[in-house]
Amino acid sequence: MSEVPAAHRQLPFTVRFEWGPDGAMAVGPGAELAVVVDVLCFTTCVSVAVDRGAEVLPYRWKDNTAAEFAAEQGAVLAGRRGGPGVSLSPASLRDAQVLDRVVLPSPNGSALAHSLAGEVPRVAAVCLRNARATAEWAARNLPPAAVIAVVAAGERWPDGGLRPALEDHLGAGAFLAALPKYRRAGFSPEARWAMEAFLAAEPDLAESLLECSSGRELVFAGYQEDVEIAAELNGSAGVALLDDGAFRRP
């Protein structure tokens, strides 16, 4: 990516919102905290696993070295959704009899976490389940003027282009909507309107997730439970921060 114009970095605002890898590189540099949002389903998977005391190691999607990496890390490699064992399915992580360390490949949220880890001091995995808890953590641990970059992962069109996804817009908005309660200001217009979108959708949040494009895709494939878990707004007090290559509780 070429040098980002200052205007696209959302300067001088301290709470910023953007989409995908290019957006992350626009608003991430200089931030104290980067928030990765991939509601269906990477960051929801991370939230469910962290609630169980597990660690989640993000990894590149469709990389044939993943099994070797998992063995080196003493971790279980998540397989394809619908197969045996854990996968990129929140339900599979919730139902696993034993859950300790999981390598979780993902095409969107994982890639963002990797790219942002080299740019900012802290990276958080945020979904609807832990949006408020993560905002509370930020209020306790960051200076009032610290820059927070919120990045919605989105999905991909068949040609690889970014498809902005409603569920990630709402997940980002849920986190952003909790920040003003802790006297956070400095919202960019992009961040402010993501917050407003969430507040407008909140009364019908579960239905919106089930009926949006990504939700319907999962429902039609037989994974409605994954969408229902993703819709558990503020159902978790577990914050998930990337530390030495793994998401875990701080």
Secondary structure, DSSP 4 states (H G I P E B T S, - for coil): -PPPPGGGGTTT-SEEEEEHHHHHHHH-TT-SEEEEE-TTTHHHHHHHHHHTT-EEEEE-TT-TTHHHHHHHHT-EEPB-TTSSS-BS-HHHHHH-S--SEEEEE-SSHHHHHHHHHTTSSEEEEE-STTHHHHHHHHHHHS-TT--EEEEE--EE-TTS-EE--HHHHHHHHHHHHHGGGGT---B-HHHHHHHHHHHHHGGGHHHHHHHSHHHHHHHHTT-HHHHHHHT-TT------EEETTEEE--
